[in-house]
Amino acid sequence: MSALQVERILPTDSEIARPYWEGCRLGELRLQYCASCDQYQFYPRILCSHCGASDLSWRAVSGQAAVSTFTVVRRSVSPAYAAPYVVALVTLDEGPCMMTNIAIDDPQKVSVGAAVKVAFEPWGADYVLPVFCLVD
Amino acid sequence: MWRPAKWWCVLANPGKALRGKVAIAGAADTAVGKLPGRTPMELCVEAALAAIDDAGLDRTDVDGLLTCNAMAQPLMYHAEAMAEYMQIFPRYCLSVGAGGGTTFSILHHAASAIVTGMADVIVVAMADSLRSGLTRDQAMQVQASTGHPQFEQPYGATVPAYYALIAQAHMAQYGTTEEHLAGIAVACRQHASLNPSAQMRDPITVDDVLSSRMIADPLHLLDCSLVSDGGSAIVLCSAERAADLAHDPVYIMGAGEGHSHEHISAARSLTTSAAKEAGQRAFDMAGLTPADMDFAQLYDCFTPTVLVELEDLGFCAKGEGGAFVDSGALLPGGELPLNTHGGLLSHCHPGNPGSMFALTESVWQLRHSAGARQVPNARHALVHAQGGIMSSHTALVLSREAG
């Protein structure tokens, strides 16, 4: 079996995203914040995707979000992923949207609009990824 | 300095330089489905030679060649490799990669190239062998490599899962149902049942779709397109030249593109796509409206794409795609026959070349040579394809009249 089949997919590395991954390791969700237009963005970029400014810094955010849409993957992408699992797009309270997994035993409980909160899950030896859990 | 109001719109207007100036003069498909032992290059060349022959031309007449790469036989310089294989020596030769949107993006470029004199006779040819030619690792790699490598791929979405996200959002926002989505698969299969070359021809019902295996909620197996081998090609030249060739020309009356994102997590909207801009630009150039279209070939890699496209291209109001499907409009004999060859859902889907078969089918429909599945008196058609996850869209208005 190839490595692809036995390990979950790891994020590619980039200098600009290091504060994001460091935050995850510390249990903190961080986003780039633009001081010029007072907005957050995701994924990290060298310009503000709202106003074009480059006055960006990293800030910890609440980790609160709502499910914009989701799917229950019944046929997994590789044996490293145990189906069924939930892939979702969540919209953070601070504005940006991100893809994630919803960590849950019963996927039927997930719905569009549901409130979720970030949790952190080790991913291979070097990474910790943000996933989300339903808020009771 | 004085500037007209909305001067940027004037600058952004592509103009009507293309309208009716370029025509499709030849079209051909290879067999489709499972074609073991045939390389994508062989299929691509076979389709190209048949299309050139259909146009009544010789391969030495070809001075432009546009292709896309094959996943089952990736080549660094695909178009050059094909020209070499055929021993033609074009002055315009390019391989384009825009996913499922490649076909009509290429057509848009090719038509522009003819109008500007980059080439006189352009062959657009594509083929792939996703069914027989991919190793297991290559197939898995294709699945896993969709999405943002840093912020999407690790979460393990499959290709159907990305489209399921669109479907679920549309259902939540507009009350669309799994039955509505299934109706699209049923319509495509009904058309395919009339097409002897379609890969899947046995009629299916909404219940068949809903009882097929769930792949990524709410998409069942029969909401997903086929995996196929096959190749297809067309010959493009000026309208004047086409008038002297073997068949009635099929004119490109409008072309428009829209590009909104690559990654679905960065989409402007989950339920409204850039098909809206693509369609508007194509209809504007053609001077025609959705109501003028006698049939439509819309990109159907998964059923929800069709639903969103029907709305965004203006065939029904936003949110009313489900009701439009229920009306029977998409069926043979309906108000807007959809994917008259059977589409990616039932005719064939060899990956990026998929929409080529919608194009060749449109040519036959507009020549009135589509046999049992002929749309009576078809004059105008809208063809559309998208690449990525509803990311890059191209729409073309094709007509049998240049007027």
Interface residues (C-beta under 8 A of the other chain):
Chain A: S2 L4 Q5 R8 I9 L10 P11 T12 S14 A17 F42 Y43 S68 T69 F70 T71 V72 V73 R74 R75 S76 V77 S78 A80 Y81 Y85 V87 A88 L89 C97 M98 M99 T100 N101 P107 V112 G113 W123 Y127 L129
Chain B: D137 M140 Q141 Q143 A144 G147 H148 P149 Q150 F151 E152 Q153 P154 Y155 G156 A157 T158 P160 A161 A164 L165 I166 Q168 A169 A172 R213 M214 I215 A216 D217 P218 L219 H263 I264 S265 A266 L270
